[in-house]
Amino acid sequence: MTALDDEKVTLELDRYEYGVVFHSLNEKRNAMLRENRATDAVDDVLLKVIRLKEVALGDEEPGREGKRENRGKREKRGWRCHETR
């Protein structure tokens, strides 16, 4: 048993860091699938990352609420590390 087994850790990630975490987990999952290994643990964390980002965004990205030109518009969700930041 390690020290983190009973603890929750909170990370604050910007858009780029979120992309790095998301894509790293996705690449790890794909590698495990190619090796015919179980992906349960990676799947759980990847889904948690996706759900937390959706909750954090709500209908709009943080910092964009209240701007008339963005009201009611949804941002695209498929962030990639090569997108303009």
Summary of the structure (lengths in Angstrom):
residues: 85
radius of gyration: 15.9
end to end distance: 40.0
largest distance: 51.5
contacts: 144
relative contact order: 0.14
helix: 48%
strand: 0%
